[in-house]
């Protein structure tokens, strides 16, 4: 079955950096991302071969330690060969953190984003689209 985009889901926990020393921690985080994504996927789907845009909003419980860009690679790797065939298909990545006291008032959040906003922190909101230019108009 072909995927219907956009796909959205929430991953509980603190993202693991691509630079993490422990290979087990990186593998566990990628598995957690895949498991969380399964709630947004239909049965018998096949990975998309088209153009992809990924949005990541990280809501930490306290001021974030480390660099924001280091959390992107493992998330993209977790979704590769799962939601899309290869991470080379990703044409746009939007990533932002919203630390406590610095949360934006979203005018009309989707159900998944509202879920992320209401959950116990830390959480990562993930949105995958097949329209890389959708927000550039």
C-alpha positions in Angstrom: 0.0 0.0 0.0 1.3 3.5 -0.9 1.9 5.8 2.0 -0.4 8.9 2.4 1.6 11.9 3.4 2.0 13.8 5.7 2.9 11.3 8.4 3.2 12.5 12.0 4.2 10.9 15.2 5.8 11.5 18.6 8.8 9.8 20.0 9.1 9.8 23.8 12.5 10.5 25.3 15.7 12.4 24.7 17.2 12.0 21.2 20.5 10.3 21.0 23.3 12.2 19.3 25.0 10.7 16.2 28.2 11.4 18.1 27.2 9.2 21.0 30.0 6.8 22.0 27.7 3.8 22.8 26.6 2.0 19.6 23.8 0.4 21.7 22.3 3.7 22.6 22.2 4.8 19.0 20.6 1.5 17.9 18.0 1.7 20.7 17.1 5.3 19.7 16.7 4.3 16.1 14.4 1.4 17.1 12.4 3.8 19.3 11.9 6.1 16.4 10.8 3.2 14.1 8.4 1.9 16.8 6.8 5.3 17.3 6.4 5.7 13.5 4.4 2.4 13.2 1.3 4.0 14.7 1.1 6.4 11.7 1.6 3.7 9.1 -1.0 1.5 7.4 -0.6 -2.3 7.3 1.2 -3.7 4.2 2.7 -0.3 3.2 5.8 0.1 1.1 8.5 2.7 1.6 8.1 5.8 -0.6 10.6 6.4 -3.4 9.6 10.0 -3.9 10.9 13.4 -2.6 10.7 13.8 1.2 10.7 16.7 3.7 11.2 16.1 7.4 10.2 18.3 10.3 11.6 17.6 13.8 10.5 19.6 16.8 12.3 18.7 20.0 10.7 19.6 23.3 13.3 18.9 26.0 12.5 18.8 29.7 15.3 21.3 30.5 17.9 23.3 28.6 19.3 21.1 25.8 22.8 19.7 26.2 24.7 19.4 22.9 24.1 20.6 19.4 20.7 20.4 17.8 22.1 19.2 14.5 23.5 16.0 16.1 20.0 14.5 16.6 19.0 14.7 13.0 21.2 11.9 11.5 19.9 9.0 13.6 16.3 10.0 13.1 16.8 10.1 9.3 18.6 6.7 9.4 15.8 5.2 11.4 13.3 6.2 8.8 15.4 5.1 5.8 14.3 1.8 4.3 11.2 2.1 6.4 9.2 5.2 5.4 11.4 6.2 2.5 13.8 4.0 0.5 16.9 6.0 1.1 17.7 9.2 3.1 19.1 10.7 -0.1 15.5 11.4 -1.0 15.2 13.9 1.8 15.3 17.3 0.2 14.4 19.5 3.2 14.9 19.2 6.9 13.4 21.6 9.4 14.6 21.1 13.0 13.9 23.3 16.0 14.0 22.9 19.8 11.5 24.4 22.1 13.1 24.6 25.6 10.9 25.2 28.7 9.8 28.8 28.7 10.5 29.1 25.0 7.5 27.3 23.5 5.8 28.8 20.6 2.0 29.2 20.6 1.0 27.1 17.7 -2.2 28.6 16.2 -3.8 25.3 15.0 -1.5 22.4 15.8 -2.3 19.0 14.3 -3.4 16.2 16.6 0.1 14.8 16.7 1.7 18.1 17.5 -0.9 18.8 20.1 0.0 15.4 21.6 3.7 16.3 21.7 2.8 19.6 23.4 0.7 18.0 26.1 3.1 15.0 26.8 5.6 14.8 29.6 8.9 16.0 28.3 11.3 15.2 26.6 9.6 14.3 23.3 10.4 14.6 19.7 7.6 15.5 17.2 8.3 14.1 13.6 6.4 15.1 10.5 7.3 13.5 7.1 5.9 15.0 3.9 6.2 14.3 0.2 6.1 18.1 -0.6 9.5 19.6 0.0 8.3 23.1 -1.1 5.1 23.2 0.9 6.1 26.0 3.3 8.1 28.1 0.8 5.1 29.9 -0.9 
